[in-house]
Structures are given as C-alpha cells and as structure tokens.
Amino acid sequence: MDYLTSILGPENIDYFTRLLVAFVFGSFLGIERVLAHKTAGMRTYALVSLGAALFVVMSVSVVKDFSGISNYDPLRVASQIVVGLGFLGAGVIIFRGERLSGLTTAAGLWVSGAIGAAAGFGLYAIAGFTTLLVLFIFSALWFLEKEIKKISGVWDEDIDRT
C-alpha cells in the first residue's frame, strides 16, 4: 500500500497530468493531419508530443535530485539520448515510391528511449504511466486513425501500416 501511495503521490499525479495533456494535444494535432491527408497522423504526433513531455518531466525531476552536486549534470546524458534516437529513427523511415512509411515506428522508438531514460533516472512511475499511454497510442489510436482515414478517403489496407 505504501508503494501505491508513493506512485499516486501529488508530484507524480502532476507529472502524469503533464504527460496526459501532451498526449491529448499531440493527438489533436494528428487528427487534423489525418484529415488533411498528411503522412504523419495521430499516433506519430501523440508519440512525439509524449516523448518530448517525458524528457522535460525527467529534466524537472532530475534537477531536483542532483541540484547540490557540482560538476555533475545527468541531463547531458538525456540530451544525447534524444540526439542518438533521432539518428536511429531516421534509419527506420523509408520511402516507397511516393509513400513514406516508418514514421510511427520511429516516433515509437524515440519515446521508448525517453521511457528508458526515465527508468534509468529512477522515475519508475512516470516511465510506467508513459508506457501505458504509448500502448494506448499504438492500439486504440490505430483503430481511431483508421476510421478517420476511411471517412476522409485515404485508408489503404496494403500500404498504411506505419
């Protein structure tokens, strides 16, 4: 019970709210992009927004933990993770003719790196909550995005599996 109380403490609830808001706003942007027949959709925008929020939440939390230690900045590690994941994601994105694929996979890898960094900093509750949001993005938003694409006339079963 004590562990559950620490997970659902006021500070974590604030962090969870920040992550949830980033997820929702990113999803809204993605809906507009789907309706505008753009390649990156709900899941991609939600993942990128969520990953960016997680890196910021980690930074806010980690600064509190390490503020008294001179010449030690663990946020440098996190910033280099972001850069490295960008290169990894770029390798996943593929052009097939005039179609672009792999954007959601690249965004998923990027936010997965953010989750790993959060866990590495000991922010287990935040990493776990973000993981649940990503699983929701990968599963539930896939169905919602598919329906939006059907309505707007851009869904192609054989091609759109990013």
C-alpha positions as CSV (number, residue, x, y, z in Angstrom):
1,M,0.0,0.0,0.0
2,D,2.9,2.3,0.8
3,Y,4.3,1.8,-2.7
4,L,1.0,2.6,-4.3
5,T,0.7,5.7,-2.2
6,S,4.2,6.9,-3.4
7,I,3.2,6.2,-7.1
8,L,0.0,8.2,-6.7
9,G,1.6,11.0,-4.7
10,P,0.9,14.6,-5.6
11,E,4.2,15.1,-7.5
12,N,3.6,12.0,-9.7
13,I,0.0,13.0,-10.3
14,D,1.3,16.4,-11.6
15,Y,3.7,14.6,-13.9
16,F,1.1,12.2,-15.1
17,T,-1.2,15.1,-15.9
18,R,1.6,16.8,-17.9
19,L,2.2,13.6,-19.9
20,L,-1.5,13.1,-20.4
21,V,-2.0,16.7,-21.7
22,A,0.9,16.3,-24.1
23,F,-0.6,13.0,-25.4
24,V,-4.1,14.6,-25.9
25,F,-2.8,17.7,-27.6
26,G,-0.4,15.7,-29.8
27,S,-3.4,13.5,-30.8
28,F,-5.5,16.6,-31.7
29,L,-2.8,17.8,-34.0
30,G,-2.6,14.4,-35.5
31,I,-6.3,14.3,-36.2
32,E,-6.0,17.5,-38.2
33,R,-3.1,16.0,-40.1
34,V,-5.1,12.8,-40.9
35,L,-8.0,14.9,-42.2
36,A,-5.5,17.0,-44.3
37,H,-4.3,13.7,-45.8
38,K,-0.8,14.1,-44.5
39,T,1.6,11.2,-43.8
40,A,2.2,11.7,-40.1
41,G,-1.0,11.1,-38.2
42,M,-2.5,10.8,-34.7
43,R,-0.1,8.2,-33.4
44,T,3.0,9.9,-34.7
45,Y,2.1,13.3,-33.3
46,A,0.9,11.8,-30.0
47,L,4.2,9.8,-29.6
48,V,6.4,12.8,-30.4
49,S,4.5,15.1,-28.1
50,L,4.5,12.5,-25.3
51,G,8.2,11.7,-25.7
52,A,9.1,15.4,-25.6
53,A,7.0,15.9,-22.5
54,L,8.6,12.9,-20.8
55,F,12.1,14.3,-21.5
56,V,11.0,17.6,-19.9
57,V,9.4,15.9,-16.9
58,M,12.6,13.9,-16.4
59,S,14.6,17.1,-16.5
60,V,12.4,18.8,-13.9
61,S,12.5,15.8,-11.6
62,V,16.2,15.0,-12.0
63,V,17.3,18.6,-11.4
64,K,15.7,18.4,-8.0
65,D,17.6,15.2,-7.2
66,F,21.0,16.4,-8.3
67,S,20.9,20.2,-7.7
68,G,23.5,20.2,-4.9
69,I,26.2,18.2,-6.7
70,S,28.7,20.4,-8.5
71,N,30.1,19.4,-11.9
72,Y,27.5,16.7,-12.4
73,D,24.8,17.2,-14.9
74,P,22.9,14.0,-15.7
75,L,20.7,15.9,-18.2
76,R,23.6,15.9,-20.6
77,V,23.1,12.2,-20.9
78,A,19.4,12.6,-21.6
79,S,20.1,15.2,-24.3
80,Q,22.5,12.9,-26.0
81,I,19.9,10.1,-25.9
82,V,17.5,12.4,-27.8
83,V,20.1,13.1,-30.5
84,G,21.0,9.4,-30.9
85,L,17.4,8.3,-31.1
86,G,16.9,10.8,-33.9
87,F,19.5,9.1,-36.0
88,L,18.0,5.7,-35.2
89,G,14.6,6.9,-36.1
90,A,15.8,8.3,-39.4
91,G,17.1,4.9,-40.3
92,V,13.6,3.4,-39.8
93,I,11.8,5.9,-42.1
94,I,11.5,4.5,-45.6
95,F,10.3,6.0,-48.9
96,R,8.4,3.5,-51.1
97,G,7.6,5.2,-54.3
98,E,5.7,8.3,-53.2
99,R,4.7,6.7,-49.9
100,L,6.5,7.4,-46.7
101,S,6.5,4.7,-44.0
102,G,8.0,4.1,-40.6
103,L,7.2,7.5,-39.0
104,T,5.2,5.9,-36.2
105,T,7.8,3.3,-35.7
106,A,10.5,6.0,-35.5
107,A,8.4,8.0,-33.1
108,G,7.7,4.9,-31.0
109,L,11.5,4.2,-30.8
110,W,12.1,7.8,-29.8
111,V,9.5,7.7,-27.0
112,S,10.7,4.3,-25.9
113,G,14.2,5.8,-25.5
114,A,12.6,8.5,-23.3
115,I,10.9,5.8,-21.2
116,G,14.2,4.0,-20.8
117,A,15.9,7.2,-19.7
118,A,13.1,7.9,-17.2
119,A,13.6,4.4,-15.8
120,G,17.3,4.9,-15.7
121,F,16.8,8.1,-13.6
122,G,14.6,6.0,-11.3
123,L,11.4,7.6,-12.4
124,Y,9.6,4.3,-12.5
125,A,6.0,5.5,-12.0
126,I,6.4,8.1,-14.8
127,A,8.1,5.6,-17.1
128,G,5.2,3.1,-16.4
129,F,2.5,5.6,-17.0
130,T,4.1,6.7,-20.2
131,T,4.3,3.1,-21.3
132,L,0.6,2.7,-20.8
133,L,-0.1,5.8,-22.9
134,V,2.2,4.6,-25.7
135,L,0.4,1.2,-25.7
136,F,-2.9,3.1,-25.9
137,I,-1.5,5.1,-28.8
138,F,-0.3,2.1,-30.6
139,S,-3.5,0.1,-30.2
140,A,-6.6,2.3,-29.6
141,L,-5.5,5.3,-31.7
142,W,-4.6,3.0,-34.6
143,F,-8.3,2.0,-34.8
144,L,-9.5,5.6,-34.4
145,E,-7.0,6.8,-37.0
146,K,-8.1,4.0,-39.4
147,E,-11.7,5.1,-39.1
148,I,-10.8,8.8,-39.7
149,K,-8.8,7.8,-42.8
150,K,-11.8,5.8,-44.1
151,I,-14.1,8.7,-43.6
152,S,-11.7,11.1,-45.3
153,G,-10.9,8.5,-48.1
154,V,-7.2,7.9,-47.6
155,W,-7.1,4.5,-46.0
156,D,-5.2,1.8,-47.9
157,E,-5.0,-1.6,-46.1
158,D,-1.9,-2.7,-48.0
159,I,0.2,0.4,-47.6
160,D,-0.6,2.2,-44.4
161,R,0.9,0.1,-41.6
162,T,3.4,2.7,-40.1
